[in-house]
Amino acid sequence: AQQNEQLKQEVAQTERLKSVAILASGLAHEIKNPLTALNTFAEYLPMKSNDPEFIKKFTPIVTSEVNRINALVHELLEFAKPAPVNLKPSNIHTLLDATLDFLSNDFLKNNIRIIKNYPNNQPTLLYIDTNQFKQAILNIILNAIDAMPSGGTITITTETINQTFHLTIQD
C-alpha cells in the first residue's frame, strides 16, 4: 500500500513537472511578444525622444507590455507555490478562455482547432480554486494535444442541468 501511494505521488509529481515545463515554454513565448515592443521603443527612443507623437503612442504600449510581463511572472509564481484551497466565485468561461489563450501557440503548432460551446455566452460563476482549476484544465488539454499528433479538434462544452454544472472536453 505504501509503495502504491509512493508511486501515485511520483506520477503526480511527474505530471506537475511536465506541466511546469510546458508552462515555462508558453511563458517564454508570451514574454517575447512584449519584449519585442519594448525593444522597438528602446531602439527608436534616442532618435524620437523629442517627438511628442512618438512618446504619446508608445508610452501606453510600454506600460501595458510591462504590466503584461509582470502578470505572466506573477502567474508563474502563483502556479509554482503550493497554496491552500482558495474557493471563490469565478467565471468558468473566463478561466477556460485564459487557459486556451495560453495554449494558442500549441494549437497552431499542432494543427488543432478549438470549438467552444458555452450556453448563450453568459458567465457561469462557480465556487472553485482558480489555480487548481486552471492546472486541471491545462493537464486535460495537454493530454488531448498529445493524443492528436496529426491535428484535430478539441471541443469544450459547458452546460448547467438541474443546477449541476457540466464541463465536457472532447478530442
Backbone as JSON Lines, residues from 0, in Angstrom:
{"i":0,"aa":"A","n":[0.83,-1.19,0.0],"ca":[0.0,0.0,0.0],"c":[0.87,1.26,0.0]}
{"i":1,"aa":"Q","n":[1.98,1.2,0.79],"ca":[2.87,2.36,0.84],"c":[3.56,2.57,-0.51]}
{"i":2,"aa":"Q","n":[3.97,1.47,-1.13],"ca":[4.6,1.58,-2.45],"c":[3.64,2.15,-3.47]}
{"i":3,"aa":"N","n":[2.39,1.69,-3.42],"ca":[1.36,2.17,-4.33],"c":[1.16,3.67,-4.15]}
{"i":4,"aa":"E","n":[1.07,4.11,-2.9],"ca":[0.89,5.54,-2.61],"c":[2.1,6.34,-3.08]}
{"i":5,"aa":"Q","n":[3.29,5.8,-2.88],"ca":[4.51,6.48,-3.32],"c":[4.54,6.61,-4.84]}
{"i":6,"aa":"L","n":[4.14,5.54,-5.54],"ca":[4.08,5.6,-7.0],"c":[3.08,6.64,-7.48]}
{"i":7,"aa":"K","n":[1.92,6.7,-6.82],"ca":[0.92,7.71,-7.17],"c":[1.49,9.11,-7.01]}
{"i":8,"aa":"Q","n":[2.21,9.34,-5.92],"ca":[2.8,10.66,-5.68],"c":[3.86,10.97,-6.72]}
{"i":9,"aa":"E","n":[4.65,9.98,-7.12],"ca":[5.68,10.19,-8.14],"c":[5.04,10.52,-9.49]}
{"i":10,"aa":"V","n":[3.97,9.83,-9.82],"ca":[3.26,10.11,-11.08],"c":[2.69,11.53,-11.04]}
{"i":11,"aa":"A","n":[2.1,11.9,-9.93],"ca":[1.55,13.27,-9.8],"c":[2.66,14.3,-9.93]}
{"i":12,"aa":"Q","n":[3.81,14.03,-9.32],"ca":[4.95,14.96,-9.41],"c":[5.45,15.05,-10.85]}
{"i":13,"aa":"T","n":[5.52,13.92,-11.54],"ca":[5.95,13.91,-12.94],"c":[4.99,14.73,-13.8]}
{"i":14,"aa":"E","n":[3.69,14.56,-13.59],"ca":[2.7,15.34,-14.34],"c":[2.86,16.83,-14.06]}
{"i":15,"aa":"R","n":[3.09,17.15,-12.8],"ca":[3.27,18.57,-12.43],"c":[4.52,19.13,-13.1]}
{"i":16,"aa":"L","n":[5.61,18.38,-13.11],"ca":[6.85,18.85,-13.75],"c":[6.65,19.01,-15.26]}
{"i":17,"aa":"K","n":[5.9,18.09,-15.86],"ca":[5.6,18.22,-17.29],"c":[4.81,19.5,-17.55]}
{"i":18,"aa":"S","n":[3.85,19.76,-16.7],"ca":[3.04,20.98,-16.83],"c":[3.9,22.22,-16.65]}
{"i":19,"aa":"V","n":[4.82,22.17,-15.69],"ca":[5.71,23.32,-15.46],"c":[6.58,23.56,-16.69]}
{"i":20,"aa":"A","n":[7.09,22.48,-17.3],"ca":[7.92,22.64,-18.49],"c":[7.13,23.27,-19.63]}
{"i":21,"aa":"I","n":[5.9,22.83,-19.82],"ca":[5.06,23.4,-20.88],"c":[4.68,24.83,-20.53]}
{"i":22,"aa":"L","n":[4.4,25.07,-19.26],"ca":[4.08,26.42,-18.81],"c":[5.27,27.35,-19.06]}
{"i":23,"aa":"A","n":[6.47,26.88,-18.75],"ca":[7.68,27.7,-18.96],"c":[7.87,28.0,-20.45]}
{"i":24,"aa":"S","n":[7.63,27.01,-21.28],"ca":[7.76,27.21,-22.72],"c":[6.75,28.25,-23.21]}
{"i":25,"aa":"G","n":[5.52,28.1,-22.78],"ca":[4.49,29.08,-23.16],"c":[4.8,30.46,-22.61]}
{"i":26,"aa":"L","n":[5.31,30.49,-21.38],"ca":[5.64,31.76,-20.75],"c":[6.76,32.46,-21.52]}
{"i":27,"aa":"A","n":[7.76,31.69,-21.94],"ca":[8.85,32.27,-22.72],"c":[8.32,32.91,-23.99]}
{"i":28,"aa":"H","n":[7.41,32.21,-24.66],"ca":[6.84,32.77,-25.89],"c":[6.01,34.02,-25.58]}
{"i":29,"aa":"E","n":[5.21,33.95,-24.54],"ca":[4.36,35.08,-24.19],"c":[5.17,36.3,-23.77]}
{"i":30,"aa":"I","n":[6.33,36.09,-23.18],"ca":[7.18,37.21,-22.77],"c":[7.9,37.82,-23.97]}
{"i":31,"aa":"K","n":[8.19,37.0,-24.97],"ca":[8.9,37.51,-26.16],"c":[8.11,38.63,-26.85]}
{"i":32,"aa":"N","n":[6.8,38.48,-26.95],"ca":[6.0,39.49,-27.65],"c":[6.1,40.87,-27.0]}
{"i":33,"aa":"P","n":[5.88,41.01,-25.69],"ca":[6.03,42.33,-25.1],"c":[7.47,42.83,-25.15]}
{"i":34,"aa":"L","n":[8.43,41.93,-25.05],"ca":[9.83,42.36,-25.13],"c":[10.15,42.94,-26.5]}
{"i":35,"aa":"T","n":[9.53,42.4,-27.53],"ca":[9.74,42.95,-28.88],"c":[9.23,44.39,-28.95]}
{"i":36,"aa":"A","n":[8.07,44.65,-28.36],"ca":[7.53,46.02,-28.35],"c":[8.44,46.94,-27.55]}
{"i":37,"aa":"L","n":[8.91,46.46,-26.4],"ca":[9.81,47.28,-25.58],"c":[11.13,47.54,-26.29]}
{"i":38,"aa":"N","n":[11.64,46.54,-26.98],"ca":[12.88,46.7,-27.73],"c":[12.71,47.7,-28.86]}
{"i":39,"aa":"T","n":[11.59,47.64,-29.55],"ca":[11.32,48.6,-30.63],"c":[11.32,50.02,-30.07]}
{"i":40,"aa":"F","n":[10.64,50.2,-28.95],"ca":[10.6,51.51,-28.31],"c":[12.0,51.97,-27.95]}
{"i":41,"aa":"A","n":[12.79,51.09,-27.36],"ca":[14.16,51.44,-26.94],"c":[15.04,51.8,-28.13]}
{"i":42,"aa":"E","n":[14.87,51.11,-29.25],"ca":[15.67,51.39,-30.45],"c":[15.37,52.78,-31.01]}
{"i":43,"aa":"Y","n":[14.09,53.17,-31.02],"ca":[13.7,54.44,-31.62],"c":[13.77,55.61,-30.65]}
{"i":44,"aa":"L","n":[13.82,55.35,-29.37],"ca":[13.78,56.41,-28.38],"c":[14.89,57.46,-28.57]}
{"i":45,"aa":"P","n":[16.13,57.08,-28.79],"ca":[17.16,58.12,-28.97],"c":[16.87,59.07,-30.14]}
{"i":46,"aa":"M","n":[16.3,58.54,-31.21],"ca":[16.02,59.38,-32.39],"c":[14.73,60.16,-32.24]}
{"i":47,"aa":"K","n":[13.79,59.65,-31.47],"ca":[12.45,60.23,-31.41],"c":[12.09,60.8,-30.04]}
{"i":48,"aa":"S","n":[13.07,60.96,-29.18],"ca":[12.76,61.4,-27.81],"c":[12.1,62.78,-27.76]}
{"i":49,"aa":"N","n":[12.29,63.59,-28.79],"ca":[11.67,64.91,-28.82],"c":[10.38,64.94,-29.64]}
{"i":50,"aa":"D","n":[9.95,63.79,-30.1],"ca":[8.73,63.69,-30.91],"c":[7.55,63.36,-29.99]}
{"i":51,"aa":"P","n":[6.69,64.34,-29.72],"ca":[5.58,64.1,-28.78],"c":[4.6,63.02,-29.26]}
{"i":52,"aa":"E","n":[4.41,62.9,-30.57],"ca":[3.51,61.86,-31.09],"c":[4.08,60.47,-30.8]}
{"i":53,"aa":"F","n":[5.38,60.31,-30.99],"ca":[6.04,59.04,-30.71],"c":[5.89,58.69,-29.23]}
{"i":54,"aa":"I","n":[6.17,59.64,-28.36],"ca":[6.07,59.43,-26.9],"c":[4.61,59.1,-26.54]}
{"i":55,"aa":"K","n":[3.68,59.85,-27.12],"ca":[2.26,59.64,-26.83],"c":[1.81,58.25,-27.27]}
{"i":56,"aa":"K","n":[2.33,57.79,-28.41],"ca":[1.93,56.49,-28.95],"c":[2.54,55.34,-28.14]}
{"i":57,"aa":"F","n":[3.82,55.45,-27.81],"ca":[4.5,54.32,-27.2],"c":[4.42,54.25,-25.68]}
{"i":58,"aa":"T","n":[4.15,55.35,-25.0],"ca":[4.09,55.31,-23.54],"c":[3.03,54.32,-23.04]}
{"i":59,"aa":"P","n":[1.79,54.36,-23.54],"ca":[0.82,53.37,-23.07],"c":[1.18,51.94,-23.48]}
{"i":60,"aa":"I","n":[1.83,51.8,-24.64],"ca":[2.22,50.46,-25.08],"c":[3.27,49.88,-24.14]}
{"i":61,"aa":"V","n":[4.28,50.7,-23.8],"ca":[5.33,50.24,-22.89],"c":[4.74,49.86,-21.54]}
{"i":62,"aa":"T","n":[3.88,50.71,-21.01],"ca":[3.25,50.44,-19.71],"c":[2.45,49.15,-19.78]}
{"i":63,"aa":"S","n":[1.68,48.99,-20.81],"ca":[0.85,47.79,-20.97],"c":[1.71,46.53,-21.08]}
{"i":64,"aa":"E","n":[2.78,46.6,-21.85],"ca":[3.62,45.42,-22.05],"c":[4.39,45.06,-20.77]}
{"i":65,"aa":"V","n":[4.83,46.05,-20.02],"ca":[5.49,45.77,-18.74],"c":[4.49,45.12,-17.79]}
{"i":66,"aa":"N","n":[3.27,45.64,-17.75],"ca":[2.23,45.04,-16.9],"c":[1.92,43.61,-17.34]}
{"i":67,"aa":"R","n":[1.95,43.38,-18.63],"ca":[1.69,42.03,-19.15],"c":[2.77,41.05,-18.7]}
{"i":68,"aa":"I","n":[4.03,41.46,-18.81],"ca":[5.13,40.61,-18.35],"c":[5.01,40.36,-16.86]}
{"i":69,"aa":"N","n":[4.7,41.41,-16.1],"ca":[4.56,41.27,-14.66],"c":[3.44,40.28,-14.31]}
{"i":70,"aa":"A","n":[2.34,40.36,-15.0],"ca":[1.22,39.44,-14.75],"c":[1.61,38.0,-15.07]}
{"i":71,"aa":"L","n":[2.36,37.8,-16.16],"ca":[2.8,36.46,-16.52],"c":[3.74,35.88,-15.46]}
{"i":72,"aa":"V","n":[4.67,36.69,-14.99],"ca":[5.59,36.24,-13.95],"c":[4.83,35.95,-12.67]}
{"i":73,"aa":"H","n":[3.86,36.8,-12.34],"ca":[3.04,36.58,-11.14],"c":[2.28,35.25,-11.25]}
{"i":74,"aa":"E","n":[1.71,34.97,-12.42],"ca":[1.0,33.72,-12.63],"c":[1.93,32.52,-12.44]}
{"i":75,"aa":"L","n":[3.15,32.63,-12.97],"ca":[4.12,31.54,-12.82],"c":[4.45,31.32,-11.35]}
{"i":76,"aa":"L","n":[4.65,32.39,-10.61],"ca":[4.96,32.26,-9.19],"c":[3.79,31.66,-8.42]}
{"i":77,"aa":"E","n":[2.59,32.07,-8.76],"ca":[1.4,31.52,-8.1],"c":[1.26,30.03,-8.41]}
{"i":78,"aa":"F","n":[1.56,29.67,-9.63],"ca":[1.46,28.28,-10.04],"c":[2.49,27.42,-9.31]}
{"i":79,"aa":"A","n":[3.68,27.98,-9.12],"ca":[4.8,27.2,-8.57],"c":[4.66,26.92,-7.08]}
{"i":80,"aa":"K","n":[4.01,27.81,-6.36],"ca":[3.97,27.59,-4.91],"c":[2.69,26.87,-4.51]}
{"i":81,"aa":"P","n":[2.86,25.86,-3.65],"ca":[1.65,25.17,-3.18],"c":[0.86,26.11,-2.28]}
{"i":82,"aa":"A","n":[-0.41,26.12,-2.47],"ca":[-1.24,27.03,-1.69],"c":[-2.46,26.27,-1.18]}
{"i":83,"aa":"P","n":[-3.01,26.72,-0.07],"ca":[-4.23,26.08,0.39],"c":[-5.37,26.37,-0.6]}
{"i":84,"aa":"V","n":[-6.36,25.52,-0.57],"ca":[-7.5,25.7,-1.46],"c":[-8.15,27.05,-1.16]}
{"i":85,"aa":"N","n":[-8.38,27.79,-2.23],"ca":[-8.96,29.12,-2.1],"c":[-10.2,29.19,-2.98]}
{"i":86,"aa":"L","n":[-11.34,28.81,-2.41],"ca":[-12.58,28.82,-3.17],"c":[-13.15,30.22,-3.24]}
{"i":87,"aa":"K","n":[-13.5,30.63,-4.46],"ca":[-14.14,31.93,-4.65],"c":[-14.98,31.87,-5.9]}
{"i":88,"aa":"P","n":[-15.98,32.73,-5.98],"ca":[-16.81,32.72,-7.19],"c":[-15.98,33.15,-8.4]}
{"i":89,"aa":"S","n":[-15.98,32.32,-9.42],"ca":[-15.15,32.58,-10.6],"c":[-15.95,32.28,-11.86]}
{"i":90,"aa":"N","n":[-15.75,33.12,-12.86],"ca":[-16.4,32.91,-14.15],"c":[-15.67,31.78,-14.87]}
{"i":91,"aa":"I","n":[-16.31,30.66,-14.97],"ca":[-15.7,29.47,-15.55],"c":[-15.28,29.69,-17.0]}
{"i":92,"aa":"H","n":[-16.06,30.44,-17.74],"ca":[-15.74,30.67,-19.16],"c":[-14.5,31.55,-19.3]}
{"i":93,"aa":"T","n":[-14.35,32.52,-18.43],"ca":[-13.15,33.36,-18.46],"c":[-11.91,32.53,-18.18]}
{"i":94,"aa":"L","n":[-12.0,31.63,-17.21],"ca":[-10.87,30.77,-16.87],"c":[-10.55,29.8,-18.01]}
{"i":95,"aa":"L","n":[-11.58,29.24,-18.62],"ca":[-11.36,28.36,-19.76],"c":[-10.69,29.12,-20.9]}
{"i":96,"aa":"D","n":[-11.19,30.31,-21.19],"ca":[-10.63,31.11,-22.28],"c":[-9.17,31.49,-22.01]}
{"i":97,"aa":"A","n":[-8.86,31.83,-20.76],"ca":[-7.47,32.18,-20.41],"c":[-6.54,31.0,-20.62]}
{"i":98,"aa":"T","n":[-6.99,29.82,-20.26],"ca":[-6.19,28.62,-20.45],"c":[-6.02,28.32,-21.94]}
{"i":99,"aa":"L","n":[-7.08,28.47,-22.71],"ca":[-7.0,28.25,-24.15],"c":[-6.08,29.27,-24.81]}
{"i":100,"aa":"D","n":[-6.17,30.53,-24.37],"ca":[-5.28,31.56,-24.91],"c":[-3.83,31.22,-24.63]}
{"i":101,"aa":"F","n":[-3.58,30.73,-23.43],"ca":[-2.22,30.38,-23.04],"c":[-1.66,29.28,-23.95]}
{"i":102,"aa":"L","n":[-2.51,28.37,-24.4],"ca":[-2.08,27.25,-25.23],"c":[-2.23,27.51,-26.73]}
{"i":103,"aa":"S","n":[-2.58,28.72,-27.11],"ca":[-2.9,29.0,-28.52],"c":[-1.75,28.64,-29.46]}
{"i":104,"aa":"N","n":[-0.52,28.87,-29.06],"ca":[0.61,28.5,-29.94],"c":[0.72,27.0,-30.12]}
{"i":105,"aa":"D","n":[0.41,26.26,-29.05],"ca":[0.43,24.8,-29.16],"c":[-0.64,24.32,-30.14]}
{"i":106,"aa":"F","n":[-1.79,24.99,-30.11],"ca":[-2.86,24.62,-31.04],"c":[-2.43,24.86,-32.48]}
{"i":107,"aa":"L","n":[-1.83,26.01,-32.72],"ca":[-1.36,26.33,-34.08],"c":[-0.29,25.35,-34.52]}
{"i":108,"aa":"K","n":[0.68,25.13,-33.65],"ca":[1.81,24.25,-33.98],"c":[1.35,22.83,-34.27]}
{"i":109,"aa":"N","n":[0.32,22.38,-33.58],"ca":[-0.15,21.0,-33.73],"c":[-1.4,20.87,-34.61]}
{"i":110,"aa":"N","n":[-1.76,21.96,-35.29],"ca":[-2.91,21.95,-36.21],"c":[-4.19,21.49,-35.51]}
{"i":111,"aa":"I","n":[-4.45,22.12,-34.36],"ca":[-5.62,21.76,-33.57],"c":[-6.6,22.94,-33.56]}
{"i":112,"aa":"R","n":[-7.84,22.64,-33.87],"ca":[-8.91,23.64,-33.87],"c":[-9.69,23.53,-32.56]}
{"i":113,"aa":"I","n":[-10.1,24.66,-32.03],"ca":[-10.86,24.69,-30.78],"c":[-12.29,25.11,-31.09]}
{"i":114,"aa":"I","n":[-13.23,24.35,-30.55],"ca":[-14.65,24.72,-30.64],"c":[-15.14,24.91,-29.21]}
{"i":115,"aa":"K","n":[-15.72,26.07,-28.95],"ca":[-16.26,26.36,-27.62],"c":[-17.78,26.42,-27.7]}
{"i":116,"aa":"N","n":[-18.43,25.61,-26.9],"ca":[-19.89,25.61,-26.81],"c":[-20.27,26.07,-25.41]}
{"i":117,"aa":"Y","n":[-20.39,27.38,-25.26],"ca":[-20.82,27.95,-23.99],"c":[-22.27,28.4,-24.18]}
{"i":118,"aa":"P","n":[-23.17,28.02,-23.3],"ca":[-24.58,28.38,-23.5],"c":[-24.79,29.9,-23.42]}
{"i":119,"aa":"N","n":[-25.3,30.44,-24.48],"ca":[-25.65,31.87,-24.54],"c":[-24.49,32.79,-24.21]}
{"i":120,"aa":"N","n":[-23.28,32.28,-24.19],"ca":[-22.1,33.07,-23.83],"c":[-22.28,33.86,-22.55]}
{"i":121,"aa":"Q","n":[-23.13,33.36,-21.66],"ca":[-23.34,34.04,-20.39],"c":[-22.34,33.52,-19.37]}
{"i":122,"aa":"P","n":[-21.87,34.39,-18.47],"ca":[-20.91,33.93,-17.46],"c":[-21.55,32.91,-16.53]}
{"i":123,"aa":"T","n":[-20.77,31.92,-16.2],"ca":[-21.2,30.9,-15.24],"c":[-20.26,30.98,-14.06]}
{"i":124,"aa":"L","n":[-20.78,31.37,-12.9],"ca":[-19.96,31.51,-11.71],"c":[-20.01,30.22,-10.9]}
{"i":125,"aa":"L","n":[-18.81,29.73,-10.55],"ca":[-18.68,28.56,-9.7],"c":[-17.73,28.9,-8.55]}
{"i":126,"aa":"Y","n":[-17.96,28.31,-7.42],"ca":[-17.02,28.46,-6.3],"c":[-15.92,27.42,-6.48]}
{"i":127,"aa":"I","n":[-14.77,27.89,-6.96],"ca":[-13.65,26.99,-7.24],"c":[-12.34,27.67,-6.86]}
{"i":128,"aa":"D","n":[-11.3,26.87,-6.8],"ca":[-9.94,27.38,-6.66],"c":[-9.43,27.6,-8.09]}
{"i":129,"aa":"T","n":[-9.26,28.85,-8.48],"ca":[-8.93,29.15,-9.88],"c":[-7.6,28.53,-10.31]}
{"i":130,"aa":"N","n":[-6.6,28.54,-9.42],"ca":[-5.3,27.96,-9.8],"c":[-5.41,26.46,-10.02]}
{"i":131,"aa":"Q","n":[-6.1,25.78,-9.13],"ca":[-6.25,24.34,-9.3],"c":[-7.1,24.02,-10.53]}
{"i":132,"aa":"F","n":[-8.11,24.82,-10.78],"ca":[-8.95,24.6,-11.95],"c":[-8.12,24.77,-13.23]}
{"i":133,"aa":"K","n":[-7.36,25.87,-13.31],"ca":[-6.53,26.1,-14.5],"c":[-5.54,24.95,-14.7]}
{"i":134,"aa":"Q","n":[-4.94,24.48,-13.61],"ca":[-3.99,23.38,-13.71],"c":[-4.65,22.12,-14.24]}
{"i":135,"aa":"A","n":[-5.84,21.81,-13.73],"ca":[-6.55,20.62,-14.18],"c":[-6.9,20.73,-15.67]}
{"i":136,"aa":"I","n":[-7.42,21.88,-16.08],"ca":[-7.78,22.08,-17.49],"c":[-6.54,22.02,-18.37]}
{"i":137,"aa":"L","n":[-5.46,22.64,-17.91],"ca":[-4.2,22.61,-18.66],"c":[-3.76,21.16,-18.87]}
{"i":138,"aa":"N","n":[-3.79,20.35,-17.83],"ca":[-3.38,18.95,-17.96],"c":[-4.28,18.19,-18.92]}
{"i":139,"aa":"I","n":[-5.58,18.39,-18.82],"ca":[-6.51,17.68,-19.71],"c":[-6.27,18.07,-21.17]}
{"i":140,"aa":"I","n":[-6.11,19.36,-21.41],"ca":[-5.93,19.82,-22.8],"c":[-4.57,19.39,-23.34]}
{"i":141,"aa":"L","n":[-3.54,19.4,-22.5],"ca":[-2.23,18.91,-22.95],"c":[-2.3,17.43,-23.31]}
{"i":142,"aa":"N","n":[-3.05,16.68,-22.55],"ca":[-3.25,15.26,-22.88],"c":[-3.98,15.13,-24.22]}
{"i":143,"aa":"A","n":[-4.96,16.0,-24.45],"ca":[-5.69,15.98,-25.72],"c":[-4.76,16.31,-26.88]}
{"i":144,"aa":"I","n":[-3.89,17.28,-26.68],"ca":[-2.92,17.64,-27.73],"c":[-2.01,16.45,-28.02]}
{"i":145,"aa":"D","n":[-1.53,15.79,-26.96],"ca":[-0.67,14.62,-27.13],"c":[-1.39,13.49,-27.86]}
{"i":146,"aa":"A","n":[-2.69,13.39,-27.66],"ca":[-3.47,12.31,-28.25],"c":[-3.75,12.55,-29.74]}
{"i":147,"aa":"M","n":[-3.44,13.76,-30.23],"ca":[-3.74,14.08,-31.64],"c":[-2.48,14.56,-32.35]}
{"i":148,"aa":"P","n":[-1.51,13.69,-32.57],"ca":[-0.25,14.13,-33.19],"c":[-0.41,14.64,-34.62]}
{"i":149,"aa":"S","n":[-1.5,14.27,-35.27],"ca":[-1.73,14.73,-36.65],"c":[-2.73,15.89,-36.71]}
{"i":150,"aa":"G","n":[-3.04,16.46,-35.56],"ca":[-4.01,17.55,-35.53],"c":[-5.4,17.03,-35.27]}
{"i":151,"aa":"G","n":[-6.33,17.96,-35.16],"ca":[-7.71,17.58,-34.91],"c":[-8.49,18.72,-34.28]}
{"i":152,"aa":"T","n":[-9.51,18.35,-33.55],"ca":[-10.4,19.33,-32.94],"c":[-10.6,19.01,-31.47]}
{"i":153,"aa":"I","n":[-10.56,20.04,-30.65],"ca":[-10.92,19.92,-29.24],"c":[-12.19,20.73,-29.06]}
{"i":154,"aa":"T","n":[-13.22,20.07,-28.53],"ca":[-14.5,20.74,-28.29],"c":[-14.71,20.86,-26.8]}
{"i":155,"aa":"I","n":[-15.01,22.08,-26.36],"ca":[-15.25,22.33,-24.95],"c":[-16.7,22.79,-24.82]}
{"i":156,"aa":"T","n":[-17.45,22.04,-24.02],"ca":[-18.87,22.33,-23.84],"c":[-19.16,22.52,-22.36]}
{"i":157,"aa":"T","n":[-19.9,23.58,-22.05],"ca":[-20.35,23.79,-20.68],"c":[-21.87,23.87,-20.7]}
{"i":158,"aa":"E","n":[-22.47,23.34,-19.65],"ca":[-23.92,23.45,-19.53],"c":[-24.3,23.22,-18.07]}
{"i":159,"aa":"T","n":[-25.42,23.78,-17.71],"ca":[-25.97,23.57,-16.37],"c":[-27.29,22.84,-16.53]}
{"i":160,"aa":"I","n":[-27.35,21.68,-15.88],"ca":[-28.56,20.85,-15.93],"c":[-29.0,20.6,-14.5]}
{"i":161,"aa":"N","n":[-30.22,21.02,-14.19],"ca":[-30.76,20.84,-12.83],"c":[-29.79,21.38,-11.77]}
{"i":162,"aa":"Q","n":[-29.3,22.56,-11.99],"ca":[-28.39,23.25,-11.08],"c":[-27.06,22.52,-10.86]}
{"i":163,"aa":"T","n":[-26.71,21.64,-11.8],"ca":[-25.42,20.97,-11.76],"c":[-24.64,21.39,-13.0]}
{"i":164,"aa":"F","n":[-23.42,21.88,-12.76],"ca":[-22.59,22.32,-13.86],"c":[-21.88,21.13,-14.5]}
{"i":165,"aa":"H","n":[-21.89,21.1,-15.84],"ca":[-21.21,20.04,-16.59],"c":[-20.17,20.67,-17.53]}
{"i":166,"aa":"L","n":[-18.98,20.14,-17.51],"ca":[-17.92,20.57,-18.41],"c":[-17.45,19.35,-19.17]}
{"i":167,"aa":"T","n":[-17.48,19.43,-20.5],"ca":[-17.04,18.32,-21.34],"c":[-15.91,18.82,-22.23]}
{"i":168,"aa":"I","n":[-14.81,18.09,-22.22],"ca":[-13.69,18.38,-23.12],"c":[-13.5,17.13,-23.96]}
{"i":169,"aa":"Q","n":[-13.68,17.3,-25.27],"ca":[-13.63,16.17,-26.17],"c":[-12.59,16.4,-27.25]}
{"i":170,"aa":"D","n":[-11.74,15.39,-27.47],"ca":[-10.78,15.49,-28.58],"c":[-11.12,14.47,-29.63]}
